[in-house]
Amino acid sequence: MKNKSHIAILCLAIAILLTGCGLLYGYKPLKQFDQKDYDLMITSVLDQDYKISHIVSDYEQFDAYRTCIQDSLWQHQTAVQPVQILYFKKDLLRSYHINCTAKGGLSNLNWNTDQRFETFPPVSAVPITPQMQNLSKIRDIYGIDDDSEYLIVVFWTNMLPKISRSAIETVKTNLRENGAVNKAGIVLVNTDKFYVTL
């Protein structure tokens, strides 16, 4: 059960991510989870050449992800970023990106800032600490059963559809251009139900 201080902290985090990270292009306020918008996004990014699955996260699942590392900076600034890309090799986090680490262009973010996505897996935009290996709990939280050599989790939201789409397409391009399409499973996790509660 969420208490008032918990909600206040999360609202503060949203304010930070929407201002402290700079302008987030194409921001669209969410009032509720919209199945039609979700389906449109999924249909537009699915591709038979890639192993892609998709999940709608509920509030409790995303909150469990957000709090699986006991660090307040992580919980209130990093893990609540609306768009995140995580590359795992088996259960080890190898590369991690959030919208704040991508430079802005005229109408979108450049996820390939500093050519991070020129290699596979990409060069991590966020330093990976030993405690971040707890992120392997994502498999349990979301019931992910994928035995691919690499697992790529993309957290996305229709609050930022353009940035979300570009993150997903960046992952697909990274796999294709590095001959890694058959090495990885991609899991798209929509977090709209988390953000509409704030």
C-alpha positions in Angstrom: 0.0 0.0 0.0 1.4 3.4 -1.0 1.6 6.0 1.8 1.7 9.8 1.3 5.4 10.2 1.8 6.1 7.4 -0.8 3.9 9.2 -3.3 5.5 12.6 -2.6 8.9 11.1 -3.2 7.8 9.6 -6.5 6.2 12.8 -7.6 9.5 14.6 -6.8 11.4 12.0 -8.8 9.1 12.6 -11.8 9.7 16.3 -11.5 13.4 15.7 -11.4 13.3 13.4 -14.5 11.2 15.8 -16.4 13.4 18.9 -15.6 16.8 17.7 -14.4 17.4 15.6 -17.5 16.5 18.4 -19.8 13.6 18.6 -22.3 12.1 15.2 -23.0 10.7 15.4 -26.5 7.1 14.5 -27.3 5.9 14.3 -23.6 2.3 13.2 -23.5 0.5 13.3 -20.1 -1.1 9.9 -19.2 -4.4 9.8 -17.4 -4.9 6.0 -17.8 -3.5 3.0 -19.5 -4.6 3.1 -23.1 -4.8 -0.4 -24.7 -5.1 1.1 -28.2 -2.0 3.2 -27.8 -0.1 0.2 -26.4 -1.2 -2.0 -29.3 -0.3 0.6 -31.9 3.3 0.9 -30.5 3.8 -2.8 -30.2 2.5 -3.4 -33.7 4.8 -0.7 -35.1 8.0 -2.2 -33.5 7.4 -5.9 -33.8 9.6 -7.5 -36.4 9.8 -11.2 -37.4 13.6 -11.0 -37.7 13.9 -10.4 -33.9 12.8 -12.4 -30.9 10.6 -9.8 -29.2 8.1 -10.3 -26.4 6.1 -7.6 -24.6 4.7 -7.1 -21.1 2.4 -4.5 -19.5 3.9 -3.8 -16.1 1.6 -3.1 -13.2 2.5 -0.6 -10.4 3.7 -3.3 -8.0 6.0 -4.9 -10.5 7.7 -1.7 -11.5 8.0 -0.7 -7.9 9.6 -4.0 -7.1 12.2 -3.4 -9.9 12.7 0.2 -8.7 13.4 -0.9 -5.1 15.5 -4.1 -5.8 18.6 -2.0 -5.2 18.7 -0.4 -1.7 20.0 3.0 -2.8 17.9 6.1 -2.7 19.6 7.8 -5.6 18.9 4.7 -7.7 15.3 4.3 -6.5 14.3 8.0 -6.9 16.3 9.2 -9.9 17.8 6.4 -12.0 15.3 3.6 -11.9 12.2 5.8 -12.4 13.5 7.2 -15.7 10.7 6.6 -18.2 12.9 4.9 -20.9 15.6 2.5 -20.0 17.6 -0.1 -21.9 19.3 -3.0 -20.0 21.5 -5.6 -21.7 22.1 -8.8 -19.7 24.4 -11.7 -20.6 22.6 -14.5 -18.8 22.0 -12.9 -15.4 24.9 -10.3 -15.5 24.1 -6.7 -16.4 26.5 -5.7 -19.1 25.1 -2.4 -20.4 22.6 0.1 -19.0 21.1 3.2 -20.6 18.5 5.8 -19.4 17.0 8.7 -21.3 19.1 11.1 -19.2 22.4 9.7 -20.7 21.3 10.2 -24.3 22.0 13.6 -25.9 19.1 15.5 -27.4 18.7 16.3 -31.1 16.1 18.6 -32.7 13.2 16.3 -32.2 14.4 13.2 -30.3 17.2 11.7 -28.2 20.4 10.2 -29.7 20.8 6.9 -27.9 24.0 6.3 -29.8 25.7 9.2 -27.9 29.5 8.8 -28.0 28.9 5.9 -30.4 28.0 3.6 -27.5 25.8 1.4 -29.6 28.4 0.8 -32.3 29.5 -2.4 -30.4 27.6 -5.4 -29.0 26.8 -5.2 -26.2 26.9 -1.4 -26.3 29.2 0.5 -24.0 27.3 1.2 -20.8 26.2 4.8 -20.3 25.8 4.2 -16.6 28.6 2.7 -14.5 27.6 -0.8 -13.5 28.3 -1.5 -9.8 28.3 -5.0 -8.1 25.0 -4.2 -6.4 23.4 -3.6 -9.8 23.6 -7.3 -10.4 20.4 -7.5 -8.3 18.7 -6.3 -11.5 18.7 -10.0 -12.6 15.6 -10.1 -10.4 13.8 -8.6 -13.4 13.3 -12.2 -14.6 11.4 -13.1 -11.5 9.4 -9.9 -11.2 8.1 -10.1 -14.7 8.1 -13.9 -15.2 10.6 -13.7 -18.1 11.5 -17.2 -19.3 14.0 -16.6 -22.1 17.1 -18.7 -22.5 18.8 -16.5 -25.1 22.5 -15.8 -24.6 21.6 -12.1 -24.1 18.4 -10.6 -22.7 17.7 -7.0 -23.5 15.0 -5.3 -21.4 13.5 -2.0 -22.7 11.3 -0.1 -20.2 9.1 2.2 -22.3 6.0 4.4 -21.9 3.4 6.1 -24.1 4.1 9.2 -22.0 7.2 9.5 -24.3 6.2 7.6 -27.4 8.9 9.0 -29.7 11.7 8.5 -27.3 10.4 5.0 -26.5 10.2 4.0 -30.2 13.7 5.3 -30.9 15.1 3.3 -27.9 13.5 0.1 -29.3 14.7 0.8 -32.8 18.2 1.6 -31.5 18.3 -1.9 -29.9 17.2 -3.5 -33.1 19.8 -1.6 -35.1 22.5 -2.5 -32.6 21.7 -6.2 -33.0 21.4 -6.1 -36.7 24.6 -4.2 -37.4 26.7 -6.3 -35.0 25.4 -9.7 -36.3 23.8 -10.4 -32.9 20.1 -10.8 -33.9 20.2 -14.5 -33.1 22.0 -14.1 -29.8 19.4 -12.0 -28.0 15.8 -11.9 -26.8 14.2 -8.5 -26.4 11.6 -7.8 -23.8 9.5 -4.6 -24.1 8.1 -3.6 -20.7 5.4 -0.9 -20.8 5.3 1.1 -17.5 2.2 3.3 -18.2 0.3 1.8 -15.3 3.1 2.9 -12.9 3.2 6.5 -14.2 -0.6 7.0 -14.2 -0.7 6.4 -10.4 1.6 9.4 -9.7 
